[in-house]
Amino acid sequence: MKIHQSPLFVAVAIFSVLLGGCIPSLRPVYTEGDLVFEKALLGAWQPSDGSSRWEFAPGVGKSYRFTFTDKDGVSSEFEAHLARFDDLTYLDLQPTEKGITGNAFYKAYTLRLHTFLRVDQLDDSHLQLSSLDGSWLSKQLAEHPQLLPHEKVGEGLMVTASPEQLQAFLKAHQDTPDAFSKATPLQRVKAK
């Protein structure tokens, strides 16, 4: 029997390869009070090798419509939010309903999980993002499972923490060596 991989699985896999292991989360990294809207994020961005395109457009309220296009020209659509807590800024991504293919029956079994990226730099021409390192997190949670609510899913992890618990964990490990991937720099392609 062949198992059909959900678009969510594919989206998480794409980001895992790109950013060193983005961790899927059942809940967002933000509360409503943490949301900010930065016009500097609007427009198209790409890494120096041109291997992908990240395009942000205004969404509803303080959200963004984010379209990720890979090197083969295949696009996926996400709802994105910028969250600021303390001196930290995070980008929270969640696939949109439009980004999930299949009939209504199939969609009923698909979770629209969140992934989150730390924003290390955002200005008119530079965007740098880093992710919580999956290997580091797996090791920490294997040794101290109470550090962050989570579930083991296959070979990976899914964070089940509340936004407040997740933020506290990220703040506590902001400067921990090896906790975050090397930042991925993106340059602006065109301004909107």
Secondary structure, DSSP 8 states (H G I E B T S, - for coil): ------HHHHHHHHHHHHTT----BSS-S--GGGEE--GGG-EEEE-TT---EEEEEE-STTEEEEEEE-TTS-EEEEEEEEEEETTEEEEEEEE-GGGS-S-HHHHTT----BEEEEEEEESSSEEEEE-B-HHHHHHHHHH-GGGS-EEEETTEEEE---HHHHHHHHHHTTT-TTSB---EEEEEEE--
